[in-house]
Structure formats: structure tokens, C-alpha cells
Amino acid sequence: MKAIIVEDEIPAREELRYLIETYSDIEVTDVFEDGLDVLKFLQKEETDAIFLDINIPSLDGMLLAGNISKFSRKPYIIFTTAYKEHAAEAFELEGFDYILKPYEEKRIATMLKKLENAYNRDQVNMQVEGNAEIHRHKSTTRINLRKDEKIIVTDVNDIYYCSAQEKFTMVYTKNEVYKMPMNISEFHALVPQDLFFRCHRSYIVNLSKIREIVLWFNQTYLLRLTELEAEIPVSRRKVKEFKEVMNL
């Protein structure tokens, strides 16, 4: 998932970027100080979410959001402001959330998790374009994986784990490795959420393939898989959720 930050105050911008990178897997691709610059950017580029300060130069956040609301593909808009009085107007513009300054870390963390969940849910509901496509049958879920110039129809349960490699996702089965042309968040949205767990910013693991759970440093875990030598980390941020999923 990709996002941009629109904020003309450097300390607020850097704090928000830090919180996004700390509490989510969202990639901040650009930052802007001016509303018109954002509008020009969005006429040529797409983004999944915009963290939008209301009080910005040239074109304020509300006017900018009004323009964005007319787009055919609308990014999630998270308004950020020091003023409460814009909240009603923000939600009329279908803002995803409304965050007050100074930022409260716990509030930001909760919002980011909600945002990622919404994005993943919406991705599943959208028609999947490109090389990966899910086909649901009576009792089997299959996915198309790319190998060289071939498309291999694969039972998702044959996938052991996935790892991020820049803009690609490496998908590992028992005997093969596939390089998928999408980021790891996009790939995660294609597979059953009850079977595949995002245990780390860079890893997804098939829960049914876990052979051993090893206590690692800083109260995190290392996962060893059936039939493979790979060891998959569980990040500190994901430990609580992992313990709940695994009934630990």
C-alpha cells in the first residue's frame, strides 16, 4: 500500500512519517507542502492513501479533497489538523479518518491498522488484473503464479511462505520459487486471510506449514517450516496478533 503526506510543517510531517513507518507496512512515496502540487501529481500518478493537512498553501485540504472526490479511483483520505471544526465537512467528503494534532501515538496506530484492513478488504473485492487471479472451486482455492513465460495454476496451500523483494513478491512452494509482479501487500490480499499470516513487513507465512515456533530476541519468534530450511521472523509489532492466531 502506498501513500503520500501533504503537510507544510516539517516537524509534523516527519513525525507522521515516522509513525506510519513504525506502525504499518504502508510505503510513503512522496511528501508535499502545497495543494496545487498534489493536484498536479494526482493527475499523472496514483496513490492508495493521502494524509492531508487541511491548512496548506495554494489549495487548502478541503478544496483539494473536493477535487479528489471526483476521481474515478479515489484514494483513502486521512485528514490531519489542529482544529476540530472541520470534522463534519471532512466526513461529508468521505474522509477515511480525521486526526487531530498534536498526534497521539496510540490513536495513529489504531487508525493505520484500520486503514490497512480496509485496503486489503477492498483489494479482495476488486477484480484482480494482471497475472495473478484467484479461481474458487468447490473446496480448493487456486492462484495463478508466474514462472518465466508460463502461468502455473497452483493450490494456495502449496505455498509455504512469501517474501518482499523491492516491488516484487517471491512466492515459495516446496520445489519452486515464483517472482510475482506486485508488492507483498497486494499479494497478501489475493490469498485466504485465515491461512496466510502477515508476520513481518517483508514476510507472509502459511500457518499450516509451521513446524516449530522458536522464541527469539526481544520476545519475538522465529518460525521453522515443514519440509523447508527457511526460517521466517515474526516482527515485534506482530507478536500479539500471532499469539492470538496460534492460541499461544
PyMOL commands that set and color helices and strands:
alter all, ss='L'
color gray80, all
select helices_A, chain A and resi 10-23+35-44+61-68+84-92+105-125+156-158+184-188+207-209+217-219+236-245
alter helices_A, ss='H'
color red, helices_A
select strands_A, chain A and resi 2-6+27-32+49-53+76-81+97-100+134-136+141-147+150-155+159-165+168-173+177-180+196-200+203-206+210-215+221-225+231-234
alter strands_A, ss='S'
color yellow, strands_A
deselect
rebuild
show_as cartoon
